[in-house]
Amino acid sequence: MELFRVSRNAWGQETLAGVSWDLLWVFVGAAVVFIVVHILYKWLLAPDASPPHASADRTEMDQKL
Amino acid sequence: MATGEHRPSDRLIRHRLVDRVYHWTMAASVLVLLTSFLPIVGLKFPWIDAHWIAGVVLTVAVAYHMVRALFWQDPRSMLIGLRDLRAAVQATQWVLRRRAEAPDRPGRYPLLQKLYHHGVAILILLTVVTGIPMMAKIDGPFWTRDPYLLSSGTWAAIYVVHDLAAMAVLTGVMIHVYFAIRPEKLWITRSMIFGWITRSDYLTHYDPALWQAETVDESKRAAVAPER
């Protein structure tokens, strides 16, 4: 896989023109891997996100209001 | 807040209208800019005009946001402090089942939102800073192209940084959209559309001692007060 795009100038010299478009798939793949890993984590490992503080705060806030 | 006259709204302000307009303007311009990757995958279309116009819109929007965030909002709320790091350690222990109690709730912005914001901010600023001189490579309504404005080495560096930052923005947008549509995060997405969260969301996800959210009613009464 190429890392850079190169072009030739008027004198035939190679000049750097940017990064290779092949790298686009590396970045897309990184996002897909992150998303899949997160889905698996939420599905298999994540603790139950119960709201332990909410009820106490709700009572306190109701009293203030 | 006195409530003798009427019961206060159950809706609390999370994002004001100007901030939502900024967010969606930035989102639309970034999506247009990212369509410039489509010709790479075979979908050819004349992308250059749409790209530079969306780039100008993004630049103006980011400049507006920076001024507003620094002078009209509370930039300290975006700083990462010891409290964030302590909560991160607690969260890690909680995930690993080494801690029974849920981690401390954050103020207005949780650590991961701060990290995402700062990361994307750096990437967007890199694309803006490198995209502005690139406009010298094309003819526009108020200027003529001058591809020799910079040396070939400088142009190469600009293109490399612009390309890498743009690709990384694509990664960030994919992850951002993924979280925006996750069922347990829809209340955050709703707040970016309508501006408010419910009191239940507020008490579940934030520490009221660290972020004193205004109700929609209070916000209407104090529309000109500085945001804190």
Interface residues (C-beta under 8 A of the other chain):
Chain A: F4 N9 T15 L16 A17 G18 V19 W21 L23 L24 V26 F27 V28 A30 A31 V32 F34 I35 H38 L45 A46 P47 A49 S50 P51 P52 H53 A54 D57 R58 M61 K64 L65
Chain B: M1 T3 R7 P8 F37 I40 W94 V95 R97 E101 A102 R105 S152 G153 A156 Y159 V160 H162 D163 L164 M167 A168 L170 T171 M174 I175 Y178 E184 R199 S200 L203 T204 H205 D207 P208
